[in-house]
Amino acid sequence: MSEPVTFAEAAAHLKLGDDTSEQALVEGYITAAREWVEDYTGHLLVKREVEDCFDRLGSMLRLSKRPVVAVTEVAYVAGSGEATSYTDYVARIGHRFPGQVFPATASRWPALARGGTVCVRYDAGFDVNAVPRRMIQAVLLLTGEFYKNREAGVLSPDAERAAGSLLRSFKYRTL
C-alpha cells in the first residue's frame, strides 16, 4: 500500500537532509499518522476495499468510510441460512457525504435470518494524488510529533489540537 506522504517528503519536513538511517522508523510514523487521520475523519487516504456489516436493515445502509468509489457487493444471510448476493440496490457515493445503499425503487430489503447480517463490500479512499492538502499537512504534523516524542508513545494535546484543527471540516459526522 502506497502512503500519501513519501519518506522524502517526511524527511524534508523533519529536516533530516540525506540521512536515510531512520527511514524504516519514519515510514512507520507516516503509517501511524495516516491511520490517525483516517480514524479521526472517517476518510481513507489510501484507496482500498472495505466491508461493513449490519445486523438490521433500515431504509438505507450508511457506509462507515469515505470517499466511496464503488459498491462492489451487497450480500446477506437469508431465512434459509445461506449467504446470498443482493443486486437490487442503488448506491449514493462520493466524498462530501457518507456512502449510502438503498433498495432500488419499488424494491425492499430481503428478510434476514435470525442473527443474520447484510454486508456491503466497497472500494473507498482517495487516489494517491488527490488527497486534500490539509490532510497531507496533518500527516506531516503527526509524523513530526511521533518522531520528536518517540519515547512518549502518545501525541501531545497540542499536536492533537493542531491536527484536529486542520481536519475539522473532514470529520465524519452522521446525518
C-alpha positions in Angstrom: 0.0 0.0 0.0 1.4 3.3 -1.0 1.3 6.0 1.6 0.0 9.6 0.8 3.3 11.0 2.2 6.6 9.7 0.9 9.7 9.3 3.0 11.4 12.1 1.0 8.5 14.5 1.9 8.6 13.5 5.6 12.4 13.8 5.7 12.2 17.3 4.3 9.6 18.2 6.9 11.7 16.7 9.6 14.9 18.4 8.2 16.8 15.1 8.0 18.7 16.0 4.9 20.0 13.0 3.0 20.1 10.8 6.2 18.2 7.6 5.5 19.4 5.7 8.6 15.9 6.1 10.2 13.9 5.6 7.1 12.0 2.5 8.4 11.2 4.3 11.7 9.9 7.4 9.8 7.9 5.3 7.4 6.3 3.6 10.4 5.4 7.0 11.8 3.9 8.0 8.4 1.6 5.0 8.5 0.6 5.7 12.2 -0.1 9.3 11.3 -2.2 8.3 8.2 -4.2 5.8 10.4 -4.8 8.5 13.0 -6.2 10.9 10.3 -8.4 8.1 8.9 -9.7 7.2 12.3 -10.4 10.9 13.1 -12.1 11.8 9.9 -13.6 8.6 8.5 -11.9 9.3 5.2 -9.4 6.8 3.8 -6.3 8.4 2.5 -5.3 5.2 0.7 -7.7 3.5 -1.6 -8.7 0.0 -0.6 -11.6 -2.5 -0.2 -13.8 -2.1 2.9 -16.6 -4.3 4.2 -19.3 -3.0 6.5 -21.8 -5.5 8.0 -25.2 -4.6 9.5 -27.5 -6.7 11.7 -30.5 -4.5 11.0 -32.0 -3.1 7.8 -33.5 0.3 7.8 -34.5 2.4 4.8 -30.8 2.7 3.9 -27.4 1.4 4.9 -24.8 4.1 5.8 -21.3 3.2 4.9 -18.6 3.9 7.5 -15.7 5.1 5.3 -15.4 7.6 2.5 -14.9 8.7 -0.2 -16.8 5.7 -1.5 -15.6 5.0 -5.1 -17.8 2.0 -5.9 -20.0 -0.5 -4.2 -18.9 -4.0 -5.4 -21.2 -6.4 -3.5 -24.2 -6.5 -1.2 -24.7 -9.9 0.4 -27.0 -11.1 3.2 -27.9 -14.3 5.2 -31.4 -15.1 4.2 -34.0 -17.1 6.1 -32.5 -20.3 4.7 -29.2 -19.5 6.4 -27.3 -19.2 3.1 -25.3 -16.2 2.1 -26.9 -14.6 -1.0 -25.9 -11.7 -3.2 -28.4 -8.9 -3.4 -28.3 -6.9 -6.6 -31.5 -4.8 -6.5 -29.9 -1.8 -4.8 -28.9 1.8 -5.6 -25.7 3.3 -4.1 -25.1 7.0 -3.4 -21.4 7.6 -3.4 -18.9 10.5 -3.2 -16.8 12.2 -0.7 -18.9 15.1 0.6 -21.3 12.7 2.4 -21.2 9.2 3.7 -21.9 6.5 1.1 -25.4 5.1 1.3 -27.0 1.9 -0.1 -30.8 1.8 -0.7 -33.1 -0.8 -2.1 -33.9 0.1 -5.7 -37.2 1.9 -6.4 -40.2 -0.4 -5.8 -38.0 -2.9 -4.1 -37.5 -3.9 -0.4 -34.6 -5.3 1.5 -34.8 -9.1 1.9 -35.7 -10.6 5.3 -32.6 -11.5 7.3 -32.3 -14.8 9.1 -32.4 -14.6 12.9 -28.9 -13.4 13.9 -28.2 -12.7 10.2 -26.3 -9.8 8.7 -26.1 -7.9 5.4 -22.6 -7.0 4.3 -21.6 -4.3 1.9 -18.2 -4.6 0.2 -17.0 -1.4 -1.4 -13.9 0.5 -2.6 -13.1 3.7 -0.7 -10.3 6.2 -0.5 -8.6 8.9 -2.4 -6.4 8.4 -5.4 -2.8 8.9 -4.3 -2.5 12.3 -5.9 -6.0 13.6 -4.9 -5.6 13.6 -1.1 -6.5 17.1 0.1 -3.5 19.2 1.1 -4.8 19.8 4.7 -4.9 16.0 5.2 -1.3 15.7 3.9 -0.3 18.5 6.3 -1.9 16.7 9.2 0.0 13.5 8.3 3.3 15.5 8.2 2.5 17.3 11.5 1.7 14.0 13.3 4.7 12.2 11.7 6.9 15.0 13.2 5.2 14.7 16.6 5.8 10.9 16.6 9.4 11.4 15.6 10.1 14.2 18.1 8.4 12.4 21.0 9.2 8.8 20.1 9.8 7.8 23.7 6.5 9.2 25.0 4.4 6.9 22.8 1.4 9.3 22.8 0.5 12.5 21.0 0.8 15.8 22.9 -2.5 17.6 23.4 -1.1 20.5 21.3 -0.4 18.1 18.3 -3.9 16.6 18.6 -5.5 20.0 18.7 -3.5 21.2 15.7 -4.3 18.1 13.6 -7.9 18.3 14.6 -8.0 21.9 13.5 -6.6 21.0 10.1 -9.1 18.2 9.8 -12.2 19.6 11.3 -14.1 20.1 8.0 -13.4 16.5 7.0 -14.5 15.0 10.3 -17.1 12.2 9.8 -20.5 13.2 11.1 -23.6 11.1 10.9 -26.5 12.7 9.1 
